[in-house]
Amino acid sequence: MRDVDLHRAEERLRARLTEVEQLVAAQRALAAEIADSGKDANTDDEHDPEGSTLAWERQQASALAAGAAAERDVLLAALARVADGTYGRCEVCGRAIPEARLEVRPGATRCVEHAAAR
C-alpha cells in the first residue's frame, strides 16, 4: 500500500477503535448496572415466565463487551501493522490485500484466497 493509503487506513482504524472502546465501556457498565440492580431485590427472576432474567441480560451485556474487546485487540494489532509497514499485506503470501476487503475487515491479515483456506 502507498503511504497515503496507510495514512487513510490508520485514520479509519483509529476511528473504529474509538467506537469499539466506547462500546466495551458501555457494555461493561451495563453488565455491572444489571448485576447491581438485582443485588437487593427479593424477586425470583430466574423462574419468571414473563421475560428475560437478570442473569441472561447480564450475560448478554458481558458477551457483547467481550466481542467488542476482541475487535479492539484486532484493531490494535492492525495499527501495529500500519506502524511497521506490513498493514495490507497477506501474512501468508505477501500480496496486497484488496482495499475493499480492508474496508470491510480492517483487521484482515490474509488475502481472500488464504483467508478461505484457513
Residue frames as a rotation matrix with the C-alpha (Angstrom) as fourth column:
MET 1
0.585 0.811 0.000 0.00
0.811 -0.585 0.000 0.00
0.000 0.000 -1.000 0.00
ARG 2
-0.086 -0.565 0.821 1.16
0.439 -0.761 -0.478 3.53
0.894 0.319 0.313 -0.62
ASP 3
-0.876 -0.321 -0.360 1.91
0.459 -0.332 -0.824 5.85
0.145 -0.887 0.438 2.31
VAL 4
-0.706 0.680 0.199 -1.26
-0.652 -0.734 0.192 7.86
0.276 0.006 0.961 1.61
ASP 5
0.127 0.755 -0.643 -3.29
-0.280 0.649 0.707 4.65
0.952 0.090 0.294 1.82
LEU 6
-0.342 -0.324 -0.882 -1.60
0.704 0.533 -0.469 3.74
0.622 -0.781 0.046 5.10
HIS 7
-0.996 -0.001 0.090 -2.46
-0.051 -0.817 -0.575 7.16
0.074 -0.577 0.813 6.49
ARG 8
-0.293 0.955 -0.042 -6.10
-0.803 -0.222 0.554 6.76
0.520 0.196 0.832 5.47
ALA 9
0.102 0.275 -0.956 -6.16
0.159 0.944 0.289 3.22
0.982 -0.182 0.052 6.86
GLU 10
-0.743 -0.439 -0.506 -4.75
0.563 0.001 -0.827 4.44
0.363 -0.899 0.246 10.16
GLU 11
-0.828 0.499 0.254 -7.44
-0.546 -0.822 -0.164 7.12
0.127 -0.275 0.953 10.39
ARG 12
0.075 0.891 -0.447 -10.17
-0.605 0.397 0.690 4.53
0.792 0.219 0.569 9.74
LEU 13
-0.105 -0.193 -0.975 -8.67
0.478 0.850 -0.220 2.13
0.872 -0.489 0.003 12.26
ARG 14
-0.944 -0.291 -0.154 -8.37
0.277 -0.447 -0.851 4.81
0.179 -0.846 0.502 14.95
ALA 15
-0.531 0.826 0.190 -11.95
-0.785 -0.564 0.256 5.99
0.318 -0.013 0.948 14.35
ARG 16
0.279 0.632 -0.723 -13.28
-0.270 0.774 0.573 2.43
0.922 0.036 0.386 14.66
LEU 17
-0.455 -0.532 -0.714 -11.08
0.552 0.461 -0.695 1.82
0.699 -0.711 0.084 17.71
THR 18
-0.934 0.168 0.315 -12.67
-0.326 -0.759 -0.564 4.82
0.144 -0.629 0.764 19.44
GLU 19
-0.024 0.990 -0.142 -16.15
-0.840 0.057 0.539 3.45
0.542 0.132 0.830 18.67
VAL 20
0.213 0.065 -0.975 -15.24
0.111 0.990 0.090 -0.02
0.971 -0.127 0.204 19.91
GLU 21
-0.785 -0.543 -0.298 -13.65
0.370 -0.025 -0.929 1.27
0.496 -0.840 0.221 23.13
GLN 22
-0.674 0.631 0.385 -16.83
-0.727 -0.658 -0.195 3.22
0.131 -0.411 0.902 23.86
LEU 23
0.267 0.780 -0.566 -18.90
-0.613 0.590 0.525 0.09
0.744 0.206 0.636 23.21
VAL 24
-0.242 -0.442 -0.864 -16.71
0.402 0.765 -0.503 -2.00
0.883 -0.469 -0.007 25.53
ALA 25
-0.980 -0.175 0.094 -17.07
0.004 -0.494 -0.870 0.57
0.199 -0.852 0.485 28.30
ALA 26
-0.370 0.918 0.144 -20.83
-0.895 -0.393 0.209 0.92
0.249 -0.051 0.967 27.80
GLN 27
0.303 0.500 -0.812 -21.46
-0.322 0.855 0.406 -2.84
0.897 0.138 0.420 27.81
ARG 28
-0.506 -0.535 -0.677 -19.29
0.493 0.466 -0.735 -3.40
0.708 -0.705 0.028 30.88
ALA 29
-0.930 0.221 0.294 -21.10
-0.360 -0.705 -0.611 -0.59
0.072 -0.674 0.735 32.68
LEU 30
-0.020 0.979 -0.204 -24.45
-0.862 0.086 0.499 -2.09
0.506 0.186 0.842 31.67
ALA 31
0.076 -0.013 -0.997 -23.43
0.157 0.988 -0.001 -5.53
0.985 -0.157 0.077 32.94
ALA 32
-0.849 -0.435 -0.301 -22.36
0.375 -0.092 -0.923 -4.00
0.373 -0.896 0.241 36.25
GLU 33
-0.695 0.663 0.278 -25.58
-0.708 -0.698 -0.105 -1.99
0.124 -0.269 0.955 36.48
ILE 34
0.199 0.772 -0.604 -27.66
-0.551 0.598 0.582 -5.12
0.810 0.217 0.544 35.85
ALA 35
-0.246 -0.370 -0.896 -25.70
0.478 0.758 -0.444 -7.03
0.843 -0.537 -0.010 38.49
ASP 36
-0.987 -0.157 0.027 -26.16
0.065 -0.552 -0.831 -4.21
0.146 -0.819 0.555 41.00
SER 37
-0.437 0.889 0.134 -29.88
-0.793 -0.452 0.409 -3.90
0.425 0.072 0.902 40.28
GLY 38
0.357 0.612 -0.706 -30.55
-0.245 0.790 0.561 -7.45
0.901 -0.028 0.432 41.37
LYS 39
-0.634 -0.750 -0.187 -28.39
-0.002 0.244 -0.970 -7.38
0.773 -0.614 -0.156 44.48
ASP 40
-0.946 0.255 0.201 -31.02
-0.262 -0.231 -0.937 -6.19
-0.192 -0.939 0.285 46.92
ALA 41
-0.266 0.898 -0.351 -34.07
-0.856 -0.052 0.515 -7.46
0.444 0.437 0.782 45.05
ASN 42
-0.603 0.170 0.780 -36.27
-0.484 0.699 -0.526 -10.04
-0.634 -0.694 -0.339 46.68
THR 43
0.485 0.777 -0.402 -37.64
-0.792 0.194 -0.579 -11.45
-0.372 0.599 0.709 43.44
ASP 44
-0.088 -0.433 0.897 -37.09
0.091 0.893 0.440 -14.75
-0.992 0.120 -0.040 41.72
ASP 45
0.265 0.197 -0.944 -36.46
-0.802 -0.498 -0.330 -13.58
-0.535 0.844 0.026 38.18
GLU 46
-0.786 -0.614 -0.068 -34.97
-0.561 0.663 0.495 -16.97
-0.259 0.427 -0.866 37.24
HIS 47
-0.783 0.549 0.292 -38.45
0.550 0.831 -0.088 -18.51
-0.291 0.091 -0.952 37.28
ASP 48
-0.197 0.700 -0.687 -40.44
-0.184 -0.715 -0.675 -15.55
-0.963 -0.007 0.269 35.97
PRO 49
-0.166 0.171 0.971 -42.26
0.807 0.590 0.034 -16.63
-0.567 0.789 -0.236 32.79
GLU 50
0.750 0.619 -0.232 -42.88
0.422 -0.719 -0.552 -13.01
-0.509 0.317 -0.801 31.77
GLY 51
0.903 -0.413 -0.118 -39.46
-0.388 -0.668 -0.635 -12.09
0.183 0.619 -0.764 30.48
SER 52
0.295 -0.892 -0.342 -35.72
0.137 0.394 -0.909 -12.45
0.946 0.221 0.238 30.45
THR 53
0.748 -0.098 -0.657 -33.77
0.662 0.183 0.727 -12.92
0.049 -0.978 0.201 33.63
LEU 54
0.852 -0.514 -0.105 -31.23
-0.456 -0.825 0.334 -10.56
-0.258 -0.237 -0.937 35.11
ALA 55
0.123 -0.837 0.533 -28.62
-0.019 0.535 0.844 -13.27
-0.992 -0.114 0.050 34.68
TRP 56
0.269 0.035 0.962 -29.44
0.896 0.356 -0.264 -13.55
-0.352 0.934 0.065 30.97
GLU 57
0.951 0.127 0.282 -29.31
0.230 -0.901 -0.369 -9.77
0.207 0.416 -0.886 30.49
ARG 58
0.624 -0.781 0.026 -26.02
-0.512 -0.382 0.770 -9.51
-0.591 -0.493 -0.638 32.38
GLN 59
0.027 -0.606 0.795 -24.56
0.361 0.747 0.558 -12.38
-0.932 0.272 0.239 30.34
GLN 60
0.585 0.247 0.772 -25.68
0.809 -0.123 -0.574 -10.76
-0.047 0.961 -0.272 27.10
ALA 61
0.966 -0.250 0.069 -24.05
-0.248 -0.968 -0.027 -7.44
0.074 0.009 -0.997 28.04
SER 62
0.347 -0.880 0.324 -20.88
-0.391 0.178 0.903 -9.26
-0.852 -0.440 -0.282 29.11
ALA 63
0.160 -0.240 0.958 -20.78
0.705 0.707 0.060 -11.22
-0.691 0.665 0.282 25.84
LEU 64
0.845 0.168 0.508 -21.18
0.491 -0.620 -0.612 -8.03
0.212 0.766 -0.606 23.80
ALA 65
0.792 -0.609 0.035 -18.37
-0.550 -0.689 0.472 -6.43
-0.263 -0.393 -0.881 25.81
ALA 66
0.155 -0.751 0.642 -16.15
0.006 0.650 0.760 -9.46
-0.988 -0.114 0.106 25.22
GLY 67
0.419 0.065 0.905 -16.84
0.858 0.296 -0.419 -9.38
-0.296 0.953 0.068 21.48
ALA 68
0.958 -0.062 0.281 -16.05
0.043 -0.935 -0.353 -5.69
0.284 0.350 -0.893 21.31
ALA 69
0.570 -0.800 0.186 -12.87
-0.524 -0.180 0.833 -6.24
-0.633 -0.572 -0.522 23.34
ALA 70
0.150 -0.483 0.863 -11.79
0.538 0.772 0.338 -8.92
-0.829 0.414 0.375 20.85
GLU 71
0.684 0.133 0.717 -12.42
0.706 -0.368 -0.605 -6.48
0.184 0.920 -0.346 17.99
ARG 72
0.923 -0.384 0.032 -10.39
-0.373 -0.868 0.328 -3.87
-0.098 -0.314 -0.944 19.88
ASP 73
0.275 -0.859 0.433 -7.45
-0.097 0.423 0.901 -6.31
-0.957 -0.290 0.033 20.04
VAL 74
0.257 -0.109 0.960 -7.71
0.890 0.414 -0.191 -6.93
-0.377 0.904 0.203 16.29
LEU 75
0.895 0.127 0.428 -7.73
0.312 -0.864 -0.396 -3.18
0.319 0.487 -0.813 15.61
LEU 76
0.730 -0.682 0.044 -4.72
-0.474 -0.459 0.752 -2.61
-0.492 -0.570 -0.658 17.87
ALA 77
0.083 -0.688 0.721 -2.83
0.385 0.690 0.613 -5.35
-0.919 0.227 0.323 16.02
ALA 78
0.503 0.165 0.849 -3.79
0.864 -0.128 -0.487 -3.73
0.028 0.978 -0.207 12.70
LEU 79
0.980 -0.168 0.104 -2.48
-0.174 -0.984 0.048 -0.37
0.094 -0.065 -0.993 13.93
ALA 80
0.370 -0.892 0.259 0.80
-0.228 0.183 0.956 -2.07
-0.900 -0.413 -0.136 14.86
ARG 81
0.080 -0.297 0.952 1.00
0.825 0.556 0.104 -3.41
-0.560 0.777 0.289 11.29
VAL 82
0.880 0.196 0.433 0.37
0.406 -0.784 -0.470 0.11
0.247 0.589 -0.769 9.96
ALA 83
0.817 -0.577 -0.005 3.26
-0.445 -0.636 0.631 1.34
-0.368 -0.513 -0.776 12.11
ASP 84
-0.016 -0.896 0.443 5.66
-0.131 0.441 0.888 -1.34
-0.991 -0.044 -0.124 10.89
GLY 85
-0.334 -0.119 -0.935 4.53
-0.850 -0.391 0.354 -1.05
-0.408 0.913 0.030 7.27
THR 86
-0.994 -0.063 0.092 3.02
-0.025 0.929 0.368 -4.52
-0.108 0.364 -0.925 6.90
TYR 87
-0.249 0.968 -0.022 -0.65
-0.052 -0.036 -0.998 -3.49
-0.967 -0.248 0.059 7.01
GLY 88
0.480 0.572 -0.665 -2.49
-0.694 -0.215 -0.687 -4.50
-0.536 0.791 0.294 3.88
ARG 89
-0.269 -0.616 -0.740 -0.15
-0.872 0.482 -0.084 -7.39
0.409 0.623 -0.667 3.04
CYS 90
0.761 0.537 -0.364 -1.17
-0.391 0.827 0.403 -11.04
0.517 -0.164 0.840 3.31
GLU 91
0.328 -0.640 0.694 0.74
-0.872 0.077 0.484 -12.74
-0.363 -0.764 -0.533 6.12
VAL 92
0.546 -0.088 0.833 0.94
0.139 0.990 0.013 -15.93
-0.826 0.109 0.553 4.02
CYS 93
0.433 -0.306 0.848 1.89
0.889 0.297 -0.348 -14.83
-0.145 0.905 0.400 0.51
GLY 94
-0.425 -0.659 -0.620 2.83
0.596 -0.720 0.357 -11.17
-0.681 -0.218 0.699 0.98
ARG 95
-0.586 0.279 0.761 0.50
0.664 -0.372 0.648 -9.94
0.464 0.885 0.033 -1.76
ALA 96
-0.921 0.296 0.255 -1.62
-0.363 -0.889 -0.280 -6.84
0.144 -0.350 0.926 -1.24
ILE 97
-0.550 0.834 -0.045 -4.99
0.715 0.442 -0.541 -7.37
-0.431 -0.330 -0.840 0.41
PRO 98
-0.376 0.437 0.817 -7.65
0.674 -0.477 0.564 -5.61
0.636 0.763 -0.115 -1.71
GLU 99
-0.940 -0.004 0.342 -8.71
-0.161 -0.877 -0.452 -2.22
0.301 -0.480 0.824 -0.35
ALA 100
-0.059 0.998 0.022 -12.37
-0.643 -0.055 0.764 -3.27
0.764 0.031 0.645 -0.42
ARG 101
0.267 0.091 -0.959 -11.59
0.457 0.864 0.210 -6.22
0.848 -0.495 0.189 1.88
LEU 102
-0.684 -0.617 -0.389 -9.72
0.642 -0.258 -0.722 -3.95
0.345 -0.744 0.572 4.30
GLU 103
-0.697 0.512 0.503 -12.64
-0.508 -0.847 0.157 -1.54
0.506 -0.146 0.850 4.41
VAL 104
0.383 0.884 -0.269 -15.00
-0.447 0.433 0.783 -4.36
0.808 -0.180 0.561 5.39
ARG 105
0.883 -0.204 -0.422 -12.50
0.446 0.644 0.622 -6.22
0.145 -0.738 0.659 7.60
PRO 106
0.738 -0.596 0.316 -9.91
-0.496 -0.797 -0.345 -3.65
0.458 0.098 -0.884 8.67
GLY 107
0.324 -0.630 0.706 -8.07
-0.788 0.234 0.570 -6.23
-0.524 -0.741 -0.421 10.77
ALA 108
0.994 0.110 0.011 -7.66
-0.084 0.815 -0.574 -8.70
-0.072 0.569 0.819 7.90
THR 109
0.206 -0.973 0.105 -4.23
-0.587 -0.037 0.808 -10.32
-0.783 -0.228 -0.579 7.85
ARG 110
-0.547 -0.346 0.763 -4.78
0.305 0.766 0.566 -12.55
-0.780 0.542 -0.313 4.84
CYS 111
-0.778 0.303 -0.550 -5.87
-0.628 -0.397 0.669 -12.11
-0.015 0.866 0.499 1.24
VAL 112
0.232 0.972 0.036 -9.20
-0.963 0.235 -0.134 -13.66
-0.138 -0.004 0.990 0.25
GLU 113
0.313 -0.164 -0.936 -7.52
-0.476 0.825 -0.304 -16.78
0.822 0.541 0.180 -1.15
HIS 114
-0.616 -0.667 -0.419 -5.63
0.035 0.508 -0.860 -17.54
0.787 -0.545 -0.290 2.06
ALA 115
-0.645 0.493 0.585 -8.44
-0.757 -0.301 -0.581 -16.47
-0.110 -0.817 0.567 4.36
ALA 116
0.411 0.837 -0.361 -10.68
-0.883 0.464 0.071 -19.04
0.226 0.289 0.930 2.67
ALA 117
0.084 -0.477 -0.875 -8.05
-0.167 0.859 -0.484 -21.74
0.982 0.186 -0.007 3.20
ARG 118
-0.670 -0.387 0.634 -7.99
-0.620 -0.177 -0.764 -21.10
0.408 -0.905 -0.121 6.94
